[in-house]
Amino acid sequence: LVGKFVKNALENKLDGVVCSPLEIELVKKISSGKLIIVTPGIRPENYNKNDDQKRFMSPKKAVNLGANYLVIGRPITQSTNPLLEIKSINSSIE
């Protein structure tokens, strides 16, 4: 199914796709790296994983696999110190 969506995106000259971090490698392979990859489901290593997100990945791993943009919601918005959380995430991927 993911492959079909990627091929449709390429055929319709889209710039990118939104996909689970677990599909980053597949999207990169099928698109030959031509599509921008936006991925939600990003959870820092130290994040309490007892939420409803089932298909998640650390920011560092997602970037290393080829994600161009990370969507990070609750780990930041529900943090007691959102700015510190953002800085921690940034330093984890540098």
C-alpha positions as CSV (number, residue, x, y, z in Angstrom):
1,L,0.0,0.0,0.0
2,V,2.8,2.4,0.9
3,G,4.5,1.6,-2.4
4,K,1.3,2.4,-4.3
5,F,1.0,5.8,-2.6
6,V,4.7,6.7,-3.3
7,K,4.3,5.8,-6.9
8,N,1.1,7.9,-7.1
9,A,3.0,10.8,-5.5
10,L,5.7,10.6,-8.1
11,E,3.3,10.2,-11.0
12,N,1.4,13.3,-9.9
13,K,4.6,15.3,-9.4
14,L,4.2,15.8,-5.6
15,D,7.1,17.2,-3.7
16,G,6.8,14.8,-0.8
17,V,4.8,12.5,1.4
18,V,3.8,12.1,5.1
19,C,4.5,8.6,6.4
20,S,5.2,6.6,9.5
21,P,8.8,6.6,10.5
22,L,8.7,2.8,9.9
23,E,8.2,3.5,6.2
24,I,11.1,6.0,5.7
25,E,13.4,3.5,4.1
26,L,10.8,2.1,1.8
27,V,9.7,5.6,0.6
28,K,13.4,6.5,0.0
29,K,14.0,3.3,-1.9
30,I,10.9,3.5,-4.1
31,S,11.3,7.2,-4.8
32,S,15.1,7.1,-5.3
33,G,15.2,9.8,-2.7
34,K,13.2,12.2,-4.9
35,L,10.4,12.9,-2.3
36,I,10.5,15.0,0.8
37,I,9.6,12.8,3.8
38,V,7.5,14.3,6.6
39,T,7.1,11.9,9.5
40,P,4.9,12.1,12.7
41,G,5.3,9.6,15.5
42,I,8.6,10.9,16.7
43,R,9.4,10.1,20.3
44,P,12.6,11.0,22.1
45,E,14.5,8.1,23.7
46,N,13.6,9.3,27.2
47,Y,9.8,9.8,26.5
48,N,7.2,7.8,28.3
49,K,6.0,5.5,25.6
50,N,2.7,4.7,27.3
51,D,0.6,6.8,24.9
52,D,-1.5,5.8,21.9
53,Q,1.3,6.1,19.3
54,K,2.1,2.6,18.1
55,R,4.4,3.4,15.2
56,F,7.1,5.6,16.6
57,M,10.8,6.2,16.3
58,S,13.5,8.4,17.9
59,P,14.3,11.7,16.2
60,K,17.9,10.7,15.6
61,K,17.0,7.4,14.0
62,A,14.3,9.0,11.8
63,V,16.8,11.6,10.6
64,N,19.5,9.0,10.0
65,L,17.0,7.0,7.9
66,G,16.2,10.0,5.7
67,A,13.3,11.9,7.2
68,N,13.4,15.6,6.1
69,Y,10.8,16.9,8.6
70,L,9.8,15.5,12.0
71,V,6.4,16.1,13.5
72,I,6.8,16.1,17.3
73,G,3.7,16.9,19.3
74,R,3.1,15.6,22.7
75,P,6.7,15.1,23.8
76,I,7.0,18.9,23.5
77,T,3.5,20.2,24.2
78,Q,3.0,18.0,27.3
79,S,6.5,18.6,28.7
80,T,6.9,20.6,31.9
81,N,9.6,22.6,30.0
82,P,8.9,22.6,26.3
83,L,11.9,24.8,25.4
84,L,14.2,22.4,27.2
85,E,12.6,19.5,25.5
86,I,13.1,21.1,22.1
87,K,16.8,21.8,22.9
88,S,17.3,18.2,24.0
89,I,15.7,16.9,20.8
90,N,17.9,19.2,18.7
91,S,21.0,18.1,20.4
92,S,20.1,14.4,20.0
93,I,20.1,14.7,16.2
94,E,23.2,16.9,15.8
